[in-house]
Amino acid sequence: MKLKDHELVDRYIYYLQRYIPYDKQKKAEEDFLSILSDRLDRNYTDEDLKKELNNMGNPYEFANNYTDMGNFLLSGKNYEIFVKFLKILSASAVIGFLLFIFNYFNRLQNTSLFNLFKTIIVSIFVLSLLPSWICEKIKTTKILNALMQKWDIDNLYESKDFKMDSYAIYLLLVSYTMFFMLQIYIITATIDISVVTYTFIMFLFFINVLRSNLKLSENTIFSRILYIEYFVDIFTIISFIVLSNYFIPGTFMINIIILCNVINLIVNTYYLLKEKNILISRKRKRNKNKRRWALLYFFEKKDSPLAVLRIMLHFLLNI
């Protein structure tokens, strides 16, 4: 079996590549495998491999050599994600505006196009930058926490690399296009639609963009990202059903957004059922670590019964 096909090595590489730029992931993997192969004998055992991986240290330390710092508020992979979403949202806004002209051209006659374009451009920039900035802060916090903890290869649970398929990109494009159409629809509305309703819809737009950023940044749909995905989809569906019935006339944009979120729910459920062993494995290891730390706490606590017992045993054995 090749070194890179080993489950422990696969896990290490997964975390090594998690937050570094896409164009440097292959180089980081090759350098890591070269160093590891030099340290191992030809007839190495699993214990030898595990020992060397632990000696190499936390993969986030290794990855630091391949991360660009200084790209505005963002760095490395999150900067690339920011640029990607800037392109996706810009394309969605253009398509949404063209579709709006085709369906609601008369509504633009009494609207200031300059103010409309200004609002859309600000929305694109904020929706691209803010979610990526949040992901950057989450990444930094996770790395710092990981570096402060005692390092062990067993602390790394995942090995499956998540990739956003082309259909998922198209689904995002359709959903964001409908959000921009809905934004223009409200701005050009002839009936009174409250500022609160508009703000809430833009909030729904924001959390939908944020969850996609998190998925790409974390490179997985498992762990807490999965729960965020479910929450955003269900919350968006329920919110738009209520909005269309009580606050804003029903439009085909709302129906398509709901459909996109339903499809995303179905896809995530499929992945969950297909790869449920990842979650089960992580949960078992997490519970094992909790029990171990709880035991150490009681033994180390000076006034605990276990500490007293330890002192008594130590005294008896040394009489």
Phi, psi and omega in degrees: 000133178294152183300318183289344180272353180289140186300320180293318179294320179299319178295316181299315181296322179303311181287329177298319184270358192301318186241003182272159182303149184300322184286350180250358182294318181295318179297317179297319179296316181296317179296318180297314181295324179295314179295316182295317180295327178292331183276341184261146172287165180298319182257057181285154176255173178298323179293322177297317181296313180299319180297317181292322178295320177293325178291329180289340174089185184298133181298334178294329176292316178298319183291339182299334179287348184244013182253127177279130177249144174107009175276077179060234179272355188239166178214155173054231186295322181294331174294319178295322178295320177302313180297319180298315180289331175298320178290315181297315181291324178295315178297319179296320180295318179295312179297318180298319179294317179296318177294325178294318177301318181295325185262328186225047184302320183299334182287344181275347185295326181257021183244140176283110182296327179298311180295324179295312180296322179298317179297318181294317181296317177298319179298317180299313183294314181295317182290340176273317187280311188298312177299321179293324178294319177298317178298324179296317180294321177296316179300312181299316179297316180297317181294316179298317178297319180294322181288335180278341181273160176294130186276135174203137181301333180291345178284347179266117187267321192266152175220348183277123181278126180271133176230132178280114182292164182297325180296328179292323176296318178295323178296318177297318181298317179295313181298313181292325176299317179292326177296317179293320176299319179293322177299313179295323179300319180287318181297323183264013185295140175273341176261162183281114174244122189296156177297326180297317179297314179298315180297319181294321178295320177292330174294318176298320177299315182298312184291333175290322176289320181298315182295327177289323175298315180299319181298317180288320182293315181281345177063030180196157171256358182269175189072212186290340178300324180299317180292324176296318178302310181298316181298312182297315180298309182294316180297319179295316180298310181297317182298316181288329175296316179293316181298316182291335181272332189236333190240334183218138181302144179299130179231159179292336178298315180297318181298321180289321177299316178300317180298318179298319180290325176295316178299318179296321176300314181297316181296316179295322177296321178298313178297322180297314180292325182288322185243032184296338180298331178296314180294319180296316180297315180298318182296318180297315181292323178295317179295323178297318179293322179297317179296321180294316180291324178296319179295317178296323180298313182292327179287327183275337181292124190296323184263011180278153178302324181292324178293319177299316179299318179299318180295319179296316179297318179298320180294315181296320182288341182252012176291000000 
